């Protein structure tokens, strides 16, 4: 699966939700983290496929490590997506 063109619906709504939740990153930073989030979590969260990570928790920690963000920031990213289009 290829990710990367984060314009229009639902991505604009994700970013608005992120800001509403208290997120401090600008749109470019948010989109960069969102790309990492999708790359690391899509298989296990959406497909239930443990090919890349054996659990959702491990996928989440991979996002945190790769994006160099805090657990709190990861939660904001996850919630910004999940609140708009139910990621799980």
C-alpha positions in Angstrom: 0.0 0.0 0.0 1.3 3.5 -0.9 0.7 6.5 1.2 1.7 10.1 0.9 -0.8 12.4 -0.8 -2.5 13.9 2.3 -4.8 16.5 0.7 -8.5 16.8 0.8 -10.9 14.5 2.7 -10.3 12.9 5.1 -6.8 14.3 5.6 -7.8 17.9 6.1 -10.3 16.8 8.7 -7.6 14.7 10.4 -5.4 17.7 10.8 -8.3 19.9 12.1 -9.1 17.2 14.6 -5.4 17.0 15.6 -5.4 20.7 16.3 -8.7 20.5 18.2 -7.2 17.8 20.4 -4.3 20.2 21.3 -1.7 19.1 18.7 1.1 21.6 18.2 2.8 20.4 15.0 2.3 22.3 11.7 0.7 20.6 8.7 4.0 19.5 7.1 5.2 17.9 10.4 1.8 16.3 10.9 1.7 14.8 7.4 5.3 13.5 7.9 4.3 11.7 11.1 1.0 10.5 9.6 3.0 8.8 6.8 5.1 7.0 9.3 2.0 6.2 11.3 0.3 4.6 8.3 3.5 2.7 7.2 4.0 1.2 10.6 0.4 0.5 11.7 -1.7 -0.2 8.6 -0.9 -4.0 8.3 -1.7 -4.8 11.9 -4.5 -2.3 12.6 -6.5 -2.5 9.4 -5.7 -6.0 8.0 -4.9 -7.7 11.3 -1.7 -8.9 9.5 1.3 -9.3 11.8 3.8 -9.3 9.0 5.5 -6.1 10.0 4.7 -6.0 13.8 3.3 -8.8 15.9 1.0 -6.4 17.9 -0.7 -3.0 17.7 1.4 -2.0 20.7 4.7 -2.8 19.0 3.5 -1.0 15.9 2.7 2.1 18.0 6.2 2.0 19.6 7.7 1.7 16.1 5.9 4.9 15.1 7.2 6.7 18.2 10.8 5.6 17.5 10.7 6.3 13.8 9.0 9.7 14.1 10.9 10.6 17.2 7.7 11.6 19.1 6.3 11.1 22.5 3.6 8.6 23.5 1.3 11.6 24.0 2.0 12.8 20.4 1.4 9.3 19.1 -2.0 9.3 20.9 -2.9 12.6 19.3 -2.0 11.3 15.8 -4.0 8.1 16.4 -7.0 9.9 17.8 -7.0 12.5 15.1 -7.5 9.7 12.5 -9.7 7.4 14.6 -12.1 10.1 15.6 -12.8 11.0 12.0 -12.7 7.6 10.1 -12.4 4.9 12.8 -8.9 3.4 12.3 -9.4 0.2 14.2 
